[in-house]
Amino acid sequence: MALAGGTMGVEVPGGGDSTLASLAVPRWRVSSPTLVLAAIAPLVVMNGPAVAYAGTLDRTTRFLNVSNASSPPTSVPGLTTPTSVPGVARTAPATATAGTTTTTPKATTPGAPRSTTTTTSPAIAASRLLAGCIAAANAEPALEWRGTMTGKGSELAEVTVAGRVDGTQTVTGTRAGGRLSVNIVLIGQKAYVLGNPNGLRALVGLKATAATKEAGKWFVVPASEQQLFGNLAAGLTVSSATQQLDLMGALRFLPETTLAGTAVVGIETATLATGTPGTEMVYMRASGVPLPVEAVQRSQGVADVITFSHWGVAPVATVPSSAGRFAKSWLP
């Protein structure tokens, strides 16, 4: 389950307002090259099984073509990227610096190759660097990511430890003065859920009566409940957590800076969520393996920030005792 910024107070399938309902669906995560989002909840993207809410449109329509006028870094000292990561169908960053030209000297002996010129545009260089960042993250056995969303009267936070097939997550926050809390434990093809009434209703999508009755008790949602399981499991595995990094549209470099004491290189794109321009940024280590450090999205007065850390530290996912079974009748 993942935080997502959006417009408050709009009804969405399954109940709840658009922002809170979209908390159960990741903003940038998808399970195939076909990117979709709910038309009435601009930042809703489904992960896991290929299931989407009604009224979806191609996700690429919410991105603007932005100018690459910003000058990219002339070099990224010490940056290394995996050239091959099993199961990751992405191209490693090119060794050529963005915007530079490489020339082979003219041959001085008969039959030798003539001079050649190769030019890498800033947008292509940014795309390749981002691909390398995602590949590096996917190569890790585990990670921790923390997401916070503020604005429009809500403050919500997630703490997630994602492994290969298991993960744990805690979501807490406030909405209109009410406290929300949900805990999720993912173990293979089962998601175990515990929450308070507000959390089960607004974040998980249960009916008010079911949310009140099931509050404070663990229950298990199997993978056969495709839509709900996909929502709950989103971001609790490494492969789904890293899909938050996959920006679309014209990419451009940001000036090198420091985050939490780490030198980082940033990549930015522009978004157009429900007609209002916004931005999405990913910052990665500027030296060594380019693991992601932070991802930021700002749109319509909502700021959503995700930080990555604790690479390789596996989640402690154990089956809760006395977990009841989920019932379809709990949903609207």
C-alpha positions in Angstrom: 0.0 0.0 0.0 1.4 3.4 -0.8 0.8 7.1 -0.3 -0.6 9.1 -3.2 -1.3 12.7 -3.6 -4.5 13.8 -5.2 -7.7 15.8 -5.0 -9.6 15.5 -1.7 -13.2 14.7 -1.4 -13.9 13.0 -4.7 -15.7 9.7 -4.6 -13.9 6.7 -6.1 -14.8 3.1 -6.7 -14.7 1.1 -3.5 -15.7 4.1 -1.3 -13.7 6.8 0.5 -12.4 10.0 -1.0 -9.9 10.0 -3.8 -6.8 10.8 -1.8 -7.4 8.3 1.0 -8.5 5.6 -1.4 -5.5 6.2 -3.6 -3.3 5.5 -0.5 -4.1 1.9 -1.1 -2.7 2.1 -4.6 0.8 3.3 -5.5 1.4 6.5 -7.5 4.1 5.3 -9.9 3.9 1.6 -9.5 2.8 -0.6 -12.4 3.2 -4.3 -13.3 3.5 -3.9 -17.0 4.5 -1.3 -19.7 0.9 -0.3 -19.9 0.6 2.5 -17.4 -2.8 3.3 -16.1 -4.4 5.6 -13.5 -7.9 6.3 -12.3 -9.2 9.3 -14.2 -10.9 10.7 -11.1 -7.9 10.1 -8.8 -4.9 11.4 -10.7 -2.2 9.5 -8.9 -3.7 6.1 -8.7 -1.8 3.3 -10.4 -2.3 -0.4 -9.8 0.5 -2.8 -8.9 0.5 -6.6 -8.8 -2.3 -8.4 -10.7 -3.3 -6.6 -13.9 -6.4 -5.0 -12.4 -7.4 -1.3 -12.6 -10.2 0.8 -11.4 -13.0 1.7 -13.8 -12.5 4.9 -15.8 -8.8 4.6 -16.4 -6.7 6.3 -19.0 -3.1 6.1 -20.3 -0.8 7.4 -17.6 1.4 9.2 -20.1 -1.3 11.7 -20.7 -0.6 13.3 -17.3 2.9 14.2 -18.2 4.1 17.4 -19.9 6.9 17.7 -22.4 9.4 19.9 -20.6 12.4 21.7 -22.0 15.8 20.2 -21.4 17.4 23.6 -21.2 18.9 22.9 -17.9 22.5 21.9 -18.3 23.2 18.3 -17.0 26.2 17.6 -14.8 29.4 17.6 -16.9 30.5 14.5 -15.0 29.4 12.1 -12.2 32.6 11.2 -10.5 32.9 7.6 -9.4 29.4 6.6 -10.6 29.1 2.9 -11.3 26.1 1.1 -12.5 25.3 -2.7 -12.8 25.6 -3.7 -16.5 23.5 -6.7 -16.0 20.9 -7.5 -13.4 18.9 -10.7 -13.7 15.3 -10.1 -14.4 15.7 -6.4 -15.0 15.0 -5.5 -18.6 16.6 -2.2 -18.6 19.6 -0.6 -20.4 22.6 0.4 -18.2 23.7 4.1 -18.4 25.9 4.9 -21.4 29.5 5.8 -20.5 29.4 8.9 -22.6 28.6 12.1 -20.7 25.3 13.8 -21.6 25.6 16.3 -24.4 29.2 15.4 -25.2 30.7 14.3 -28.5 33.2 11.4 -28.9 35.4 11.3 -31.9 37.7 8.6 -33.2 40.9 10.0 -34.7 41.2 9.7 -38.5 43.0 6.6 -39.6 46.6 6.9 -40.7 46.8 3.5 -42.3 44.9 2.1 -45.3 41.7 0.2 -44.3 41.4 1.6 -40.8 38.0 3.0 -39.7 37.2 6.6 -40.4 36.4 9.1 -37.7 33.0 8.6 -36.0 30.9 11.0 -33.8 28.5 10.0 -31.0 26.3 12.5 -29.3 24.2 11.7 -26.2 21.3 14.2 -25.5 20.7 15.3 -21.9 17.2 13.6 -21.9 18.6 10.3 -23.1 21.5 10.5 -20.5 19.0 11.2 -17.8 16.8 8.3 -18.9 19.8 5.9 -18.9 20.9 7.1 -15.5 17.4 6.6 -14.0 17.3 3.1 -15.6 20.6 2.3 -13.9 19.3 3.6 -10.6 16.2 1.3 -10.8 18.4 -1.6 -11.9 20.7 -1.1 -9.0 17.8 -0.9 -6.5 16.2 -4.1 -8.0 19.5 -5.9 -7.5 19.2 -5.5 -3.7 17.6 -8.3 -1.7 15.7 -5.9 0.6 15.2 -2.2 1.3 13.4 0.2 3.6 11.3 3.1 2.3 9.5 5.8 4.2 6.7 7.8 2.6 5.1 11.0 3.9 2.2 12.9 2.4 1.1 16.4 3.7 -1.4 18.9 2.5 -5.2 19.3 2.0 -5.8 18.7 5.7 -4.1 15.3 5.8 -0.8 14.1 7.3 0.0 10.5 6.5 3.1 8.4 6.8 4.3 4.9 5.8 7.2 2.8 7.1 7.9 -0.2 4.8 10.5 -2.9 4.8 10.4 -4.7 1.5 12.0 -8.1 0.7 11.8 -10.3 -2.4 8.4 -11.9 -1.6 7.7 -10.7 2.0 7.3 -7.3 3.5 5.9 -5.3 6.4 4.3 -1.9 6.5 2.8 0.6 9.0 0.6 3.5 7.9 -0.4 6.2 10.4 -1.8 9.7 10.1 -4.7 12.0 10.5 -7.6 13.0 8.3 -10.1 15.7 9.3 -9.0 15.3 12.9 -9.4 11.5 12.9 -6.6 9.1 13.5 -5.8 6.5 10.9 -3.7 3.4 11.4 -3.1 0.2 9.3 -0.5 -2.5 9.7 0.3 -5.0 6.8 2.4 -8.1 6.8 3.0 -9.7 3.4 4.1 -13.3 3.3 4.1 -14.7 -0.2 0.6 -14.9 -1.5 -1.1 -13.7 1.6 -1.5 -10.2 3.1 -2.3 -9.9 6.8 -4.1 -6.7 7.8 -4.7 -4.9 11.2 -6.2 -1.5 11.6 -8.4 0.9 13.5 -11.9 1.8 12.1 -10.8 4.9 10.3 -7.8 3.2 8.7 -9.8 0.1 7.6 -12.5 2.3 6.0 -10.4 5.0 4.4 -7.2 3.1 3.6 -8.3 -0.5 3.0 -11.7 0.4 1.7 -14.0 -1.6 4.0 -17.6 -0.6 4.6 -18.1 1.5 7.8 -19.9 -1.4 9.6 -17.2 -3.9 8.7 -14.4 -1.5 9.6 -15.9 -1.0 13.0 -16.5 -4.7 13.6 -13.0 -5.9 12.3 -11.0 -3.1 13.9 -8.2 -4.3 16.2 -8.2 -7.9 14.8 -5.9 -9.4 12.2 -7.4 -10.8 9.0 -5.8 -12.3 6.0 -6.4 -11.4 2.3 -5.3 -14.1 -0.2 -3.9 -13.3 -3.6 -7.1 -14.7 -5.2 -8.7 -11.4 -4.0 -6.8 -9.8 -6.8 -7.7 -6.1 -6.5 -7.6 -5.8 -2.8 -4.5 -8.0 -2.5 -2.7 -6.0 -5.2 -3.5 -2.8 -3.4 -2.2 -4.1 0.0 0.9 -5.8 -1.4 2.0 -2.8 -3.5 5.4 -1.5 -2.3 6.0 -4.4 0.1 8.4 -6.2 -2.3 11.6 -4.8 -3.8 10.3 -5.0 -7.3 7.1 -3.1 -6.6 8.8 -0.5 -4.3 11.3 0.5 -7.0 8.5 1.1 -9.5 7.9 4.4 -7.6 11.1 5.6 -9.3 10.0 5.1 -12.9 9.4 8.6 -14.1 7.7 9.3 -17.5 7.9 12.2 -19.9 10.8 14.4 -20.8 13.5 14.0 -18.1 16.1 16.6 -17.1 19.0 16.7 -14.7 18.9 18.7 -11.5 22.0 20.3 -9.9 24.1 18.0 -7.7 23.2 18.5 -4.0 23.3 16.8 -0.6 20.5 14.9 1.1 21.0 13.5 4.6 24.8 13.9 4.2 24.9 12.0 0.9 25.9 13.7 -2.4 23.1 13.1 -4.9 22.2 13.7 -8.5 18.6 14.5 -9.3 16.3 13.8 -12.3 13.1 15.7 -12.8 10.0 15.5 -14.9 6.8 17.6 -15.1 3.3 16.1 -14.5 -0.2 17.3 -15.3 -2.5 15.8 -12.7 -6.1 16.8 -13.3 -5.0 19.9 -15.2 -2.7 21.2 -12.5 1.1 21.2 -13.2 3.2 19.3 -10.8 6.7 17.8 -10.6 8.3 14.4 -9.8 11.9 14.1 -8.9 14.2 11.2 -8.1 17.6 11.7 -6.3 20.3 9.0 -6.4 23.8 8.7 -5.1 26.3 10.7 -7.1 29.1 8.3 -6.6 29.4 4.5 -6.4 26.3 2.4 -7.2 23.5 4.9 -8.0 21.0 3.7 -5.4 18.0 5.9 -4.9 18.0 8.2 -1.9 14.7 10.2 -2.3 11.7 10.5 -4.5 9.5 13.6 -4.4 6.2 14.5 -6.0 4.4 17.8 -5.6 1.0 18.6 -7.1 -2.1 20.5 -6.1 -0.8 21.6 -2.7 0.2 18.0 -1.7 3.8 17.1 -1.1 4.7 13.4 -1.2 8.3 12.4 -0.2 9.8 8.9 -0.2 13.2 8.1 1.3 15.1 4.9 0.7 17.6 3.3 3.2 18.7 0.1 5.0 19.6 -1.7 1.8 19.8 -5.5 2.2 18.1 -5.6 5.6 15.4 -8.2 5.3 11.9 -7.6 6.7 10.8 -9.5 9.8 7.5 -10.9 8.5 5.8 -13.5 10.7 2.2 -14.8 10.5 0.0 -13.1 13.1 -1.7 -15.5 15.5 -5.5 -16.0 15.2 -5.9 -14.1 11.9 -9.4 -14.3 10.6 -10.4 -14.7 6.9 -11.4 -11.8 4.8 -15.0 -11.7 3.5 -16.1 -10.1 0.2 -19.2 -8.7 2.1 -16.9 -6.3 3.9 -16.4 -4.3 0.7 -19.0 -1.7 -0.6 
